[in-house]
Amino acid sequence: MKRKQAKQQKLKIEEGLEKAIRYAPKGVVLDIGAGEGRNSIFLAKSGFKVQAIDIDAKSLEKCKRFAKNHNLPIITSVADVRKFKFGKEKYSLVISINTLDFLRLKDTKKLITKVGYSLVPGGVFYLYGFSVKDSLLEIAKRKHLKEPEKNTFYFPKMRTPRHFFEKKELFNLCKNFEIIKLEEKKIIHTHMGSEKPHRHWIIRVIAKKERSVS
């Protein structure tokens, strides 16, 4: 168990998240799809209080245990983000790293609207997902995987759809925010369960809520 937790901590924090926290006021962070807690732990150590949610109770339990053992301000909740009650002006930062792209686009649109309401004025939204340039999209097309909507494919092994974002599309999804940075690039990608680092085309946005929503 200790070895797994050590490995969890050695995984490199996504550089876009490190940039995003520079723009966010200190306060409470909502980590959507927190998993085993790599990002939640980083945020807690960076001076934020964290609410970590995930639909996978087993993964989230590891995050909860680590937070308790290291006295970190992380509250975990098992929840489907589509049914989660965001509340109004609660969070200084909301992050989604490889999470909203596992939803249908209509659900993502609704959730980004909810994110806007849940952020304090000046709060930041950080979204990270795969780009339409990623090789996984080409693999999906080559295998003739089911495509329920444009650039969304159903992957049988994952038992879930996965959406690949276009840059213009993500810009439009965040049109009610001040977009601080929107970029698309090829990076070395690491995650729990991966044998070794590998390359992916990703897309990410740092967006700020400019004012209160009545």
C-alpha distance (Angstrom), angle and dihedral (degrees) to the residues before:
residue distance angle dihedral
M1 . . .
K2 3.82 . .
R3 3.80 89.8 .
K4 3.82 91.1 53.7
Q5 3.80 91.4 49.1
A6 3.80 90.4 49.3
K7 3.81 90.0 51.6
Q8 3.79 89.1 48.9
Q9 3.79 90.1 56.6
K10 3.81 94.6 46.7
L11 3.80 92.8 58.9
K12 3.78 108.5 107.2
I13 3.79 116.3 -106.9
E14 3.79 111.6 -119.6
E15 3.82 107.0 -98.8
G16 3.79 94.0 -136.7
L17 3.80 90.1 60.7
E18 3.79 90.4 52.1
K19 3.81 87.6 55.2
A20 3.81 94.2 44.3
I21 3.81 94.7 58.4
R22 3.80 90.2 58.7
Y23 3.80 88.8 68.5
A24 3.80 98.2 41.6
P25 3.80 123.2 90.3
K26 3.80 114.5 -124.8
G27 3.77 112.3 -93.5
V28 3.79 137.4 87.9
V29 3.81 122.7 -15.4
L30 3.79 125.3 -156.4
D31 3.80 110.4 -148.9
I32 3.82 107.3 -162.7
G33 3.79 111.5 -155.4
A34 3.79 93.3 7.8
G35 3.80 95.0 172.6
E36 3.80 111.8 178.5
G37 3.78 90.3 -8.4
R38 3.78 108.1 -106.2
N39 3.81 92.9 143.3
S40 3.81 95.5 35.1
I41 3.80 90.4 54.7
F42 3.80 91.7 48.4
L43 3.81 90.9 50.1
A44 3.80 93.2 47.6
K45 3.79 90.0 51.0
S46 3.82 88.3 49.5
G47 3.81 92.3 61.1
F48 3.81 103.1 -91.2
K49 3.78 130.1 121.4
V50 3.79 107.9 -128.0
Q51 3.78 135.6 -149.5
A52 3.80 105.9 -165.3
I53 3.80 118.9 -165.3
D54 3.78 131.1 -177.5
I55 3.79 137.5 154.4
D56 3.83 90.5 -132.4
A57 3.81 107.5 82.9
K58 3.82 93.7 -173.1
S59 3.80 94.4 56.7
L60 3.79 92.6 42.9
E61 3.81 91.2 52.3
K62 3.82 88.8 63.6
C63 3.80 89.7 54.1
K64 3.80 91.1 48.0
R65 3.81 92.4 49.7
F66 3.79 93.5 48.5
A67 3.81 91.8 48.5
K68 3.80 91.5 50.4
N69 3.81 93.8 47.5
H70 3.80 91.8 49.7
N71 3.81 97.8 37.4
L72 3.80 94.2 -119.6
P73 3.84 122.8 163.1
I74 3.81 97.1 -115.2
I75 3.80 124.6 134.5
T76 3.80 115.0 -167.3
S77 3.80 127.3 -153.9
V78 3.80 128.3 -177.8
A79 3.80 103.4 -136.0
D80 3.77 145.7 143.2
V81 3.80 103.1 -120.6
R82 3.81 90.4 -140.8
K83 3.81 89.4 63.9
F84 3.80 97.9 34.4
K85 3.81 117.6 120.3
F86 3.78 105.0 -129.8
G87 3.79 97.6 -176.7
K88 3.79 125.8 -156.9
E89 3.82 126.1 -61.8
K90 3.81 94.7 -19.7
Y91 3.78 103.3 128.4
S92 3.78 135.4 62.0
L93 3.81 90.6 -165.0
V94 3.80 134.3 18.9
I95 3.79 118.2 -170.0
S96 3.79 133.0 -169.6
I97 3.78 114.4 -178.2
N98 3.81 112.4 178.9
T99 3.80 91.4 -24.4
L100 3.80 114.4 94.8
D101 3.79 89.1 47.5
F102 3.82 87.4 68.9
L103 3.80 89.5 65.6
R104 3.77 133.7 77.1
L105 3.79 111.5 -92.6
K106 3.82 93.5 -114.0
D107 3.82 89.3 58.6
T108 3.79 91.6 47.4
K109 3.81 90.6 53.6
K110 3.81 91.7 52.0
L111 3.78 92.2 47.0
I112 3.79 94.6 50.3
T113 3.82 88.2 54.1
K114 3.82 88.9 52.1
V115 3.79 89.9 48.2
G116 3.80 89.0 56.5
Y117 3.81 91.7 54.8
S118 3.79 92.5 45.2
L119 3.81 95.7 54.5
V120 3.79 122.7 88.8
P121 3.84 114.3 -123.8
G122 3.80 105.1 -77.4
G123 3.80 90.6 22.7
V124 3.79 120.4 139.3
F125 3.80 134.7 -127.4
Y126 3.79 118.1 -157.2
L127 3.80 120.3 -169.2
Y128 3.80 126.1 179.9
G129 3.79 126.2 -179.6
F130 3.78 144.5 136.6
S131 3.80 121.4 -66.4
V132 3.80 126.7 -131.2
K133 3.82 84.9 -112.5
D134 3.80 91.8 66.9
S135 3.80 117.9 115.0
L136 3.81 90.7 -128.6
L137 3.80 88.6 70.2
E138 3.79 90.7 55.2
I139 3.80 90.2 48.3
A140 3.82 89.8 52.6
K141 3.80 90.7 51.7
R142 3.79 93.1 45.4
K143 3.81 91.1 51.8
H144 3.80 90.3 46.4
L145 3.79 92.1 -125.5
K146 3.78 117.2 -176.1
E147 3.83 111.1 -83.3
P148 3.84 108.6 -161.9
E149 3.81 91.2 177.6
K150 3.79 137.4 0.8
N151 3.81 111.8 -56.8
T152 3.82 92.2 -4.4
F153 3.79 115.7 113.0
Y154 3.78 132.1 -178.1
F155 3.81 111.7 -127.6
P156 3.84 109.8 -158.7
K157 3.82 95.2 -156.7
M158 3.80 91.6 53.4
R159 3.82 91.5 38.7
T160 3.76 89.5 -141.6
P161 3.80 141.0 89.8
R162 3.79 118.7 -105.9
H163 3.78 124.4 -156.0
F164 3.79 123.8 -152.1
F165 3.80 112.8 -151.9
E166 3.78 128.3 -134.5
K167 3.80 115.6 -146.6
K168 3.81 94.1 -122.2
E169 3.79 90.1 46.8
L170 3.80 92.8 54.5
F171 3.79 90.3 46.4
N172 3.81 89.8 55.3
L173 3.80 92.6 45.8
C174 3.80 88.7 57.5
K175 3.81 96.5 40.4
N176 3.82 92.6 122.1
F177 3.79 91.3 58.6
E178 3.78 132.2 69.4
I179 3.79 101.9 -106.9
I180 3.79 109.1 -138.4
K181 3.78 97.6 176.2
L182 3.79 134.1 -0.2
E183 3.77 117.4 176.7
E184 3.76 141.9 163.9
K185 3.79 119.1 -158.5
K186 3.78 146.5 146.7
I187 3.78 112.3 -105.7
I188 3.78 142.7 170.2
H189 3.80 104.0 -99.7
T190 3.82 125.5 -155.0
H191 3.78 130.5 -179.7
M192 3.79 142.0 156.1
G193 3.79 111.7 -74.9
S194 3.80 94.2 26.4
E195 3.80 116.5 125.5
K196 3.79 92.4 -145.9
P197 3.83 140.9 -14.2
H198 3.80 114.6 -72.5
R199 3.80 136.8 -178.6
H200 3.79 127.7 -99.9
W201 3.78 136.9 168.8
I202 3.79 104.3 -120.9
I203 3.77 135.7 -178.9
R204 3.80 126.0 -153.4
V205 3.75 139.6 175.1
I206 3.79 135.0 -161.4
A207 3.80 108.6 -159.9
K208 3.79 131.1 175.1
K209 3.79 130.1 -148.7
E210 3.78 105.6 -127.6
R211 3.79 102.7 -164.9
S212 3.78 146.1 1.4
V213 3.80 118.7 -75.3
S214 3.81 115.0 -136.3
